Structures are given as C-alpha cells and as structure tokens.
Amino acid sequence: MEFVRYEEFGIDIPVNYSIHGIDISKFQGNVNWMAVRQMQVEDIRISFAFIKATEGITRQDASFRQNWDKAREAGIIRGAYHFFYSTRDPQKQAINFRNVVHLQSGDLPPVLDIEVHNNQPPAVIRSTARIWLEEMEKAYGVKPIIYTNIHFYEKYLGEEFDDYPLWVAHYYQKDKPRSVRNWVFWQHSDAGRVNGVRTTVDFNVFRGDSADLMKLCIP
C-alpha cells in the first residue's frame, strides 16, 4: 500500500486507488461544490461525495438539500447517508430518510451509518439494522451500503450482512483495512482539506474503476 503526501489536501493519500471522494454534513458549513469538483492535484480529484441526510426518527441535516443539489450540479456522484440508532424504531428511521432523500439515476445507494451500540446487544442491533436495510431496498430497488468500522462490524453485525456493500472507516494507520470481508469504500482520513470546504473533511477511496462505480449506482 503506497501513501503519498499531498500538501494541498493536507494528508497522505493511498495512491493505489484511482477514485477519491469525501463525506460531508452540516458541520462543513457552506460548501462550494464547483471548487471541490475543479480541484485536481496530479491525478487526484474528488469524484464522489457521501452527504448526511438524516439521523434517528426526526432529525434532518440542515445542509442536506443544498449539498445534495449542488453536488449533482457540479458533476459529483452523490450518495446520502442515515445515522442509525438501534434504540429507535427502524421503520420510522426509514420513513425519515425516504421523506428527505429522492434518489435519481446515477446516485449511489442509500447508506446505513451504524457505529453506536447504545448498550444494545448484537441481536437487537442486527434485527433493527436489518429492518432499515430491507425498507431501503424496497423503496429504492437497490441494496444499501453499510458504513461502520471493522470492530463494530465484527462485534455487532457479522456475516449475515456480508452481502451488503461495505464502506469501512479505518484511519491513522498506514495500511488498508484488514477486514474479514471485502469492502467497497474506505474512509482513510478525517483530516483532509479540499478547495471549497472551510473545515477539514473525511477522505475516501473507492475499490474499483469508474465503470465499477457506475455499476454500483442507481440505474
């Protein structure tokens, strides 16, 4: 695994991957998506973005609508994610997401961001997550993506979720995620910089080429 330091991005980037992206929420403030899209350093540019849409059963990210529309206008492949609580009704969490997110052809599948256990046993986390995932598949006709870290995946989710695409968080380590299963996206830093975003931002890579990325998107 080769990392190269890019001062413009402020981080070391794994250059074995050709497709790079970021993920964004209201905490990044007002994003200039055209500036994000136009920034290129050698072969590295931002091709996709995951954007926070909803959390729990009532919360919606204040910047979602603007980020969602502007990312598409700038020509960035976009995906929307939901921050999930296994202590809240998963059906209502699915409704919250569906009310806010209207996916179009070329968008990435919906994302289940599942990283807090709230003192729930693995069986509860699995059963509630399963309901949300199945509701998403019914609503959008595609298999959702699961976002988490390896420890959480192995402890609370496990092999019954191995058929879902995995976006794995794994940073501060100079190697790719040593996962028990394949991953599709890797969040490798939470301290990147990109034109058009005033704060630091999470950086990700996609495991594959542009044709593979299009295959994953909504037809």
BALOBA-1460 file (C-alpha; in Angstrom, 3 decimals):
// residues 219
<rec num="1" residu="m" x="0.000" y="0.000" z="0.000"/>
<rec num="2" residu="e" x="1.562" y="3.261" z="-1.112"/>
<rec num="3" residu="f" x="0.649" y="6.564" z="0.510"/>
<rec num="4" residu="v" x="1.763" y="9.889" z="-0.961"/>
<rec num="5" residu="r" x="1.686" y="13.172" z="0.932"/>
<rec num="6" residu="y" x="-0.257" y="15.901" z="-0.855"/>
<rec num="7" residu="e" x="0.231" y="19.249" z="0.877"/>
<rec num="8" residu="e" x="-2.762" y="20.706" z="-0.997"/>
<rec num="9" residu="f" x="-5.036" y="18.062" z="0.533"/>
<rec num="10" residu="g" x="-3.163" y="18.162" z="3.848"/>
<rec num="11" residu="i" x="-2.954" y="14.370" z="4.185"/>
<rec num="12" residu="d" x="-1.287" y="11.218" z="2.931"/>
<rec num="13" residu="i" x="-3.434" y="9.611" z="0.241"/>
<rec num="14" residu="p" x="-3.412" y="5.922" z="-0.809"/>
<rec num="15" residu="v" x="-2.467" y="6.287" z="-4.474"/>
<rec num="16" residu="n" x="-3.135" y="2.627" z="-5.382"/>
<rec num="17" residu="y" x="-6.759" y="3.721" z="-5.856"/>
<rec num="18" residu="s" x="-7.871" y="5.912" z="-8.736"/>
<rec num="19" residu="i" x="-11.242" y="7.155" z="-7.457"/>
<rec num="20" residu="h" x="-11.393" y="9.512" z="-4.492"/>
<rec num="21" residu="g" x="-14.239" y="11.125" z="-2.589"/>
<rec num="22" residu="i" x="-15.310" y="12.955" z="0.550"/>
<rec num="23" residu="d" x="-18.192" y="12.810" z="3.005"/>
<rec num="24" residu="i" x="-19.991" y="15.869" z="4.266"/>
<rec num="25" residu="s" x="-22.535" y="17.055" z="6.832"/>
<rec num="26" residu="k" x="-23.741" y="20.422" z="8.140"/>
<rec num="27" residu="f" x="-20.522" y="20.653" z="10.180"/>
<rec num="28" residu="q" x="-18.629" y="21.509" z="6.974"/>
<rec num="29" residu="g" x="-20.699" y="24.677" z="6.617"/>
<rec num="30" residu="n" x="-21.432" y="26.173" z="3.217"/>
<rec num="31" residu="v" x="-19.644" y="24.078" z="0.560"/>
<rec num="32" residu="n" x="-18.617" y="25.451" z="-2.828"/>
<rec num="33" residu="w" x="-19.161" y="22.264" z="-4.828"/>
<rec num="34" residu="m" x="-17.774" y="23.655" z="-8.086"/>
<rec num="35" residu="a" x="-14.486" y="24.393" z="-6.302"/>
<rec num="36" residu="v" x="-14.494" y="20.846" z="-4.872"/>
<rec num="37" residu="r" x="-15.008" y="19.399" z="-8.349"/>
<rec num="38" residu="q" x="-12.405" y="21.579" z="-10.048"/>
<rec num="39" residu="m" x="-9.570" y="20.870" z="-7.609"/>
<rec num="40" residu="q" x="-7.042" y="18.459" z="-9.072"/>
<rec num="41" residu="v" x="-3.518" y="17.686" z="-7.845"/>
<rec num="42" residu="e" x="-1.646" y="15.363" z="-10.214"/>
<rec num="43" residu="d" x="-4.158" y="12.501" z="-10.717"/>
<rec num="44" residu="i" x="-6.128" y="13.108" z="-7.523"/>
<rec num="45" residu="r" x="-9.537" y="14.763" z="-7.703"/>
<rec num="46" residu="i" x="-12.868" y="14.363" z="-5.917"/>
<rec num="47" residu="s" x="-15.309" y="12.201" z="-7.904"/>
<rec num="48" residu="f" x="-17.927" y="11.262" z="-5.323"/>
<rec num="49" residu="a" x="-19.411" y="12.539" z="-2.062"/>
<rec num="50" residu="f" x="-21.497" y="10.959" z="0.665"/>
<rec num="51" residu="i" x="-23.815" y="13.566" z="2.188"/>
<rec num="52" residu="k" x="-25.550" y="13.291" z="5.548"/>
<rec num="53" residu="a" x="-29.330" y="13.314" z="5.141"/>
<rec num="54" residu="t" x="-30.990" y="12.119" z="8.332"/>
<rec num="55" residu="e" x="-30.429" y="10.881" z="11.884"/>
<rec num="56" residu="g" x="-32.772" y="8.841" z="14.055"/>
<rec num="57" residu="i" x="-36.517" y="9.259" z="13.538"/>
<rec num="58" residu="t" x="-36.865" y="13.051" z="13.402"/>
<rec num="59" residu="r" x="-33.579" y="14.750" z="12.575"/>
<rec num="60" residu="q" x="-32.652" y="16.025" z="9.133"/>
<rec num="61" residu="d" x="-29.274" y="17.522" z="8.327"/>
<rec num="62" residu="a" x="-29.725" y="21.283" z="7.882"/>
<rec num="63" residu="s" x="-27.348" y="21.411" z="4.903"/>
<rec num="64" residu="f" x="-28.575" y="18.274" z="3.119"/>
<rec num="65" residu="r" x="-30.834" y="19.820" z="0.492"/>
<rec num="66" residu="q" x="-28.277" y="22.398" z="-0.602"/>
<rec num="67" residu="n" x="-25.381" y="19.907" z="-0.597"/>
<rec num="68" residu="w" x="-27.463" y="17.315" z="-2.465"/>
<rec num="69" residu="d" x="-28.500" y="19.662" z="-5.272"/>
<rec num="70" residu="k" x="-25.183" y="21.484" z="-5.625"/>
<rec num="71" residu="a" x="-23.071" y="18.301" z="-5.682"/>
<rec num="72" residu="r" x="-25.079" y="16.992" z="-8.639"/>
<rec num="73" residu="e" x="-24.876" y="20.345" z="-10.440"/>
<rec num="74" residu="a" x="-21.085" y="20.210" z="-10.044"/>
<rec num="75" residu="g" x="-20.941" y="16.735" z="-11.609"/>
<rec num="76" residu="i" x="-20.011" y="14.866" z="-8.440"/>
<rec num="77" residu="i" x="-21.525" y="11.404" z="-7.910"/>
<rec num="78" residu="r" x="-23.536" y="11.692" z="-4.720"/>
<rec num="79" residu="g" x="-24.776" y="9.358" z="-2.018"/>
<rec num="80" residu="a" x="-26.936" y="10.039" z="1.051"/>
<rec num="81" residu="y" x="-26.456" y="8.520" z="4.493"/>
<rec num="82" residu="h" x="-28.592" y="7.976" z="7.584"/>
<rec num="83" residu="f" x="-27.124" y="7.946" z="11.111"/>
<rec num="84" residu="f" x="-28.812" y="4.983" z="12.772"/>
<rec num="85" residu="y" x="-29.772" y="4.254" z="16.385"/>
<rec num="86" residu="s" x="-30.752" y="0.708" z="17.308"/>
<rec num="87" residu="t" x="-32.725" y="2.196" z="20.232"/>
<rec num="88" residu="r" x="-35.155" y="3.979" z="17.861"/>
<rec num="89" residu="d" x="-37.913" y="2.458" z="15.708"/>
<rec num="90" residu="p" x="-36.173" y="1.363" z="12.478"/>
<rec num="91" residu="q" x="-39.366" y="1.735" z="10.402"/>
<rec num="92" residu="k" x="-39.684" y="5.363" z="11.483"/>
<rec num="93" residu="q" x="-35.989" y="5.917" z="10.751"/>
<rec num="94" residu="a" x="-36.556" y="4.528" z="7.248"/>
<rec num="95" residu="i" x="-39.537" y="6.870" z="6.768"/>
<rec num="96" residu="n" x="-37.402" y="9.824" z="7.908"/>
<rec num="97" residu="f" x="-34.821" y="9.021" z="5.219"/>
<rec num="98" residu="r" x="-37.388" y="8.349" z="2.482"/>
<rec num="99" residu="n" x="-39.152" y="11.642" z="3.173"/>
<rec num="100" residu="v" x="-35.915" y="13.554" z="2.649"/>
<rec num="101" residu="v" x="-33.946" y="11.643" z="0.004"/>
<rec num="102" residu="h" x="-35.123" y="11.244" z="-3.585"/>
<rec num="103" residu="l" x="-32.524" y="9.174" z="-5.395"/>
<rec num="104" residu="q" x="-32.043" y="9.550" z="-9.139"/>
<rec num="105" residu="s" x="-30.264" y="7.535" z="-11.788"/>
<rec num="106" residu="g" x="-26.516" y="7.863" z="-11.229"/>
<rec num="107" residu="d" x="-26.779" y="8.336" z="-7.450"/>
<rec num="108" residu="l" x="-25.132" y="5.909" z="-5.032"/>
<rec num="109" residu="p" x="-27.342" y="3.546" z="-2.978"/>
<rec num="110" residu="p" x="-28.615" y="4.727" z="0.433"/>
<rec num="111" residu="v" x="-26.139" y="4.327" z="3.299"/>
<rec num="112" residu="l" x="-26.754" y="2.968" z="6.799"/>
<rec num="113" residu="d" x="-24.249" y="4.711" z="9.101"/>
<rec num="114" residu="i" x="-24.179" y="2.307" z="12.047"/>
<rec num="115" residu="e" x="-21.418" y="2.937" z="14.564"/>
<rec num="116" residu="v" x="-23.008" y="3.363" z="18.029"/>
<rec num="117" residu="h" x="-24.324" y="0.440" z="20.077"/>
<rec num="118" residu="n" x="-26.153" y="2.448" z="22.806"/>
<rec num="119" residu="n" x="-25.608" y="-0.543" z="25.126"/>
<rec num="120" residu="q" x="-27.789" y="-2.761" z="22.926"/>
<rec num="121" residu="p" x="-26.879" y="-6.435" z="22.433"/>
<rec num="122" residu="p" x="-25.726" y="-7.570" z="18.986"/>
<rec num="123" residu="a" x="-29.035" y="-9.375" z="18.322"/>
<rec num="124" residu="v" x="-31.009" y="-6.118" z="18.705"/>
<rec num="125" residu="i" x="-28.549" y="-4.164" z="16.575"/>
<rec num="126" residu="r" x="-28.750" y="-6.798" z="13.845"/>
<rec num="127" residu="s" x="-32.536" y="-7.080" z="13.851"/>
<rec num="128" residu="t" x="-33.176" y="-3.321" z="13.784"/>
<rec num="129" residu="a" x="-30.496" y="-2.699" z="11.141"/>
<rec num="130" residu="r" x="-31.991" y="-5.455" z="9.004"/>
<rec num="131" residu="i" x="-35.416" y="-3.765" z="9.051"/>
<rec num="132" residu="w" x="-33.973" y="-0.416" z="7.909"/>
<rec num="133" residu="l" x="-31.898" y="-2.065" z="5.158"/>
<rec num="134" residu="e" x="-34.851" y="-4.054" z="3.849"/>
<rec num="135" residu="e" x="-37.082" y="-0.953" z="3.851"/>
<rec num="136" residu="m" x="-34.452" y="0.882" z="1.811"/>
<rec num="137" residu="e" x="-34.203" y="-1.933" z="-0.721"/>
<rec num="138" residu="k" x="-37.985" y="-1.912" z="-1.122"/>
<rec num="139" residu="a" x="-38.083" y="1.865" z="-1.522"/>
<rec num="140" residu="y" x="-35.176" y="2.344" z="-3.923"/>
<rec num="141" residu="g" x="-34.732" y="-1.050" z="-5.590"/>
<rec num="142" residu="v" x="-31.021" y="-1.352" z="-4.733"/>
<rec num="143" residu="k" x="-29.019" y="-2.938" z="-1.952"/>
<rec num="144" residu="p" x="-27.968" y="-0.260" z="0.567"/>
<rec num="145" residu="i" x="-24.378" y="0.319" z="1.661"/>
<rec num="146" residu="i" x="-23.325" y="-0.226" z="5.294"/>
<rec num="147" residu="y" x="-20.887" y="2.272" z="6.836"/>
<rec num="148" residu="t" x="-19.051" y="1.319" z="10.021"/>
<rec num="149" residu="n" x="-15.617" y="0.384" z="11.386"/>
<rec num="150" residu="i" x="-14.214" y="-3.136" z="11.370"/>
<rec num="151" residu="h" x="-14.527" y="-3.622" z="15.123"/>
<rec num="152" residu="f" x="-18.211" y="-2.680" z="15.113"/>
<rec num="153" residu="y" x="-18.898" y="-4.816" z="12.046"/>
<rec num="154" residu="e" x="-17.279" y="-7.904" z="13.519"/>
<rec num="155" residu="k" x="-18.744" y="-7.485" z="17.007"/>
<rec num="156" residu="y" x="-22.307" y="-6.365" z="16.231"/>
<rec num="157" residu="l" x="-23.145" y="-7.208" z="12.604"/>
<rec num="158" residu="g" x="-21.113" y="-10.130" z="11.310"/>
<rec num="159" residu="e" x="-21.512" y="-12.472" z="8.405"/>
<rec num="160" residu="e" x="-25.266" y="-12.204" z="7.944"/>
<rec num="161" residu="f" x="-24.605" y="-8.739" z="6.461"/>
<rec num="162" residu="d" x="-21.761" y="-9.846" z="4.180"/>
<rec num="163" residu="d" x="-23.911" y="-9.481" z="1.070"/>
<rec num="164" residu="y" x="-24.211" y="-5.704" z="1.568"/>
<rec num="165" residu="p" x="-21.564" y="-3.368" z="0.110"/>
<rec num="166" residu="l" x="-19.316" y="-2.170" z="2.947"/>
<rec num="167" residu="w" x="-17.909" y="1.341" z="3.433"/>
<rec num="168" residu="v" x="-15.329" y="0.942" z="6.157"/>
<rec num="169" residu="a" x="-13.796" y="3.600" z="8.436"/>
<rec num="170" residu="h" x="-10.136" y="2.916" z="9.138"/>
<rec num="171" residu="y" x="-7.677" y="5.745" z="9.655"/>
<rec num="172" residu="y" x="-4.438" y="6.790" z="11.367"/>
<rec num="173" residu="q" x="-2.935" y="3.543" z="10.076"/>
<rec num="174" residu="k" x="-0.705" y="3.173" z="7.071"/>
<rec num="175" residu="d" x="-2.365" y="0.071" z="5.707"/>
<rec num="176" residu="k" x="-5.642" y="-0.809" z="4.100"/>
<rec num="177" residu="p" x="-8.409" y="-2.209" z="6.307"/>
<rec num="178" residu="r" x="-7.737" y="-5.790" z="7.351"/>
<rec num="179" residu="s" x="-11.342" y="-6.808" z="7.186"/>
<rec num="180" residu="v" x="-12.830" y="-10.265" z="7.421"/>
<rec num="181" residu="r" x="-14.668" y="-9.446" z="4.216"/>
<rec num="182" residu="n" x="-14.387" y="-7.263" z="1.126"/>
<rec num="183" residu="w" x="-15.089" y="-3.559" z="1.323"/>
<rec num="184" residu="v" x="-16.159" y="-1.182" z="-1.441"/>
<rec num="185" residu="f" x="-15.322" y="2.231" z="0.062"/>
<rec num="186" residu="w" x="-12.581" y="3.028" z="2.570"/>
<rec num="187" residu="q" x="-12.683" y="6.177" z="4.714"/>
<rec num="188" residu="h" x="-8.952" y="6.609" z="5.271"/>
<rec num="189" residu="s" x="-8.710" y="10.076" z="6.846"/>
<rec num="190" residu="d" x="-10.846" y="12.525" z="8.812"/>
<rec num="191" residu="a" x="-8.420" y="15.433" z="8.399"/>
<rec num="192" residu="g" x="-8.298" y="16.187" z="4.677"/>
<rec num="193" residu="r" x="-8.558" y="19.577" z="3.023"/>
<rec num="194" residu="v" x="-10.232" y="20.411" z="-0.256"/>
<rec num="195" residu="n" x="-10.967" y="23.661" z="-2.086"/>
<rec num="196" residu="g" x="-14.492" y="24.876" z="-1.422"/>
<rec num="197" residu="v" x="-14.711" y="23.429" z="2.112"/>
<rec num="198" residu="r" x="-13.640" y="25.611" z="5.038"/>
<rec num="199" residu="t" x="-13.219" y="22.809" z="7.593"/>
<rec num="200" residu="t" x="-11.305" y="19.546" z="7.476"/>
<rec num="201" residu="v" x="-13.186" y="16.760" z="5.755"/>
<rec num="202" residu="d" x="-13.218" y="12.952" z="5.619"/>
<rec num="203" residu="f" x="-11.455" y="11.420" z="2.606"/>
<rec num="204" residu="n" x="-12.408" y="8.120" z="0.997"/>
<rec num="205" residu="v" x="-11.351" y="5.841" z="-1.832"/>
<rec num="206" residu="f" x="-13.425" y="3.520" z="-3.979"/>
<rec num="207" residu="r" x="-12.171" y="-0.002" z="-4.622"/>
<rec num="208" residu="g" x="-12.525" y="-0.244" z="-8.385"/>
<rec num="209" residu="d" x="-12.572" y="1.877" z="-11.532"/>
<rec num="210" residu="s" x="-15.144" y="4.327" z="-12.879"/>
<rec num="211" residu="a" x="-17.081" y="1.553" z="-14.642"/>
<rec num="212" residu="d" x="-17.346" y="-0.347" z="-11.324"/>
<rec num="213" residu="l" x="-18.565" y="2.816" z="-9.609"/>
<rec num="214" residu="m" x="-21.266" y="3.352" z="-12.231"/>
<rec num="215" residu="k" x="-22.363" y="-0.279" z="-11.816"/>
<rec num="216" residu="l" x="-22.918" y="0.355" z="-8.092"/>
<rec num="217" residu="c" x="-25.051" y="3.445" z="-8.772"/>
<rec num="218" residu="i" x="-28.829" y="3.549" z="-9.300"/>
<rec num="219" residu="p" x="-29.537" y="2.574" z="-12.928"/>
